[in-house]
Amino acid sequence: MNQAIAPSQTKSEKLFERAKKVIPGGVNSPVRACKSVKSNPLFISRADGAYLFDVDGVPYVDYIGSWGAMLLGHKHPRVMEAIEDAVQLGTSFGAPTEKEVEVAELISRLVPSMELVRMVNSGTEACMSALRLARAYTKRSMVIKFDGCYHGHADSFLVKAGSGLATLGISSSPGIPEELTKLTLSLPYNDLSVVEKAFKEYKNKIAAVFIEPVVGNAGLIMPAEGYLSGLRELCTDNGALLVFDEVMTGFRVARGGAQEKYNIKPDLTCLGKVIGGGLPVGAYGGRREIMEKVAPSGDVYQAGTLSGNPLAMSAGLAQLKVVQSPTVYERLEAKTKHLADGISEIVKKTKTQAQVVYTSGMICLFFTSKPVTDFESAKNCDTDKFAEFWQGMIQKGIYWPPSQFESAFVSLEHGKYEIETTLAAIKEVLS
């Protein structure tokens, strides 16, 4: 593989200068700016399989995967064929199509808790809509979320959020009324006692508990044993809805998402990424009696011009059909474990103070000597060390997510060569 060219010598630098004149910060999503890794962004021209190619044609083994959407890798033949067939028929109708029915049927079958499904255009839109529905259904106003969990940029969720906000060191966003933030309780992840206390303190006021069942927006943080089942019990006992944000984990950590992996049935689920095959998409769904409150069945209003877009539905349906193969998740788990075990061995041999965390299709390298169990422990990581690591990896043609507070993603296209190349790069960078 070719060595990457220094960003200052590429077309990316020139494009970034142009972008900053017409786009806030030069990017359309904050983490892409690469500020936390003390670099400028690479501009990508194309992708194929497990690789990204920048505007100079330099290849990189890709561990972003469009932030988790590309489970099958880039340009999977079935997905590309589905898009090409669909685009010949038109790009948007603003009317129902057969494909959106097929996608909803397949989601409901693979994720049984989602008895009814409403398609939207992003994970943010899915979570925002699910929150409105939860408030309407319970006739309550307050919501619990968890520090480091990111549910999109709707006002109610930008309270001690993770992802890009964590990267920029911002605990909340200007422009959100203080009165609204008082309706959101942001609590430490993996601590049932604080949730129990919140339910007692705000008795009959909490509409829902929103959670990334496996946190992917503060780095990768796994739920402690019994934690998710404890939340399920607390929500049931207190008349609140349990909402799983599986935008990232849906159809990635297991065929039925984290709720299948941990055998928990939430009341509502939010999806995105994988279900669009790389095109803009989102969905929320859950128990029939709750979802029937959504217009036009009920009076909870939510609409979208491009909801159920035929191109996104075609791409998503093609990808979801592939993941039904009985060996998909065994292969994905094996690939992720191969990478994680290799990194762990390198960390041990180089005596690097770091923690390796992984689950099927997701992996994170935390630069800290102590286990990461919540957002507070994640924030103790050595972000300067991570920046050095990221810069070294880019120079060796490995595109790792440009933030300590993001998960890396493994696709089915990451083969032995790509993983061994990655491990060789990590060994050299950490030595």
C-alpha positions, 0 to 999 in steps of 0.5 A: 500500500502507498504511504499517505502524503502529508495533508499539507501536500495534497489537494485536501489542503486547498479544498479545505481552504475553499470550504472554510469560505463557504461552509462553517468550519469547512465541514458539514459535521464537526468531527470531520474537521479533525481538530481534536487530532490536530490535523486538517481533514482529508477530502475523499473522492471515492471508496471501494470495499474496505478502502477510502481514496482521497482526492490525490488517489491515496488509499486508506483502510477505512475504519469509519465506514460512513460512521457505521452504515457500511456494514458490507463495505463500500460499493457492495454489488447488490446495494449498487445494483439496487440503487442503479435500478431504482434511480432509473425509475425516479429519485423521489415521489412524495408518495408511498412505494412498495419498497418502503413497505418491504423495508418496514416488514423486514425490520419488524421481522428482524427486530420484533419489538418494532411492531410498527415502523415509521421511516424518516431521514436521519438518526436525529430525526428518529430520536427527536420523533420518538421523544415527542411520541413518548411524551405524548403517550405518557403525558409526561415531559421529562426525559432521562439520557446518559452522559456520553450518549448521543441521540442527534442534535435535537434540542432536548438531547444536547445536554452533556452529549458525546460524539462531536460535542465531546470532541470539541469539549462542549457540554451543551450547545448555545441556542437551546433555552434553559427552560428546555434543558431542565426537562432533560436529566443527563445521568452517568452511564452504567449506574442504576442507582442514579436512575432509581433516585431520579425516578423517585425525585421526579415521580410521575414526571419522566416520560422516557429513558433514552439510551445507546444500549452499547455506547458508541459516541463516547468511544465504545462503552459496554453495558455492565452486566444487568444494567440494561435489564435493570433499566427495563425494570425501572421503566416498567415499574415507573410507567416510563418508556424505554427507548433504545437508540440503535442508530449505530448498533442496529444490524451491526452488533447482532442481526436484531441489534443490541436488544437481541444481543442482551435479550431486552425488549424496549418500548421504542427503537431508533434506527439509521445507518445500516438500514439505508445502505449508505444513503440518508435514512432513519426510522423509529418504531415500537409497540403497536399501541404506542406507534398508533399515536403517530399521525395519521393514525393518531394526533402526534404529528411528524412528517417528512418530504423525503421519508421512505425515499425510494433510493434509500429504501432500495439500498437499505433493503438490499443490505438488509437482505444480505445480513440475513445470511446465517454466517454474516455475524459470525464472520463480522465477530471473527474479524473484529476479534482478530483486530482486537486481539492483535491490538491488545497484544501490541498494547501489552508488548509496547507497554502502552497505557491503553484499553481495547474495547470491542463488540461485533463490528465495533472497536475502540482504543482508549489511551488510559490505564484504567477501564472505561465504564462511563463518560467520566472515565472516557474523558480521562483518556490521553487525547494528545496521545490519541492525536499522535496515534491518529496522525501516525496511522494516517501516514501509514494509510489507515483511516481511524476515526479522528476522535478518541470519543468515537468507535471504529467500525469493521466491515465484512470487507475487512479481510486478513490482509487489511487487518494484518496491515492495520496491526503492523501500522499500530505496532509501528506507531505505538513502538 
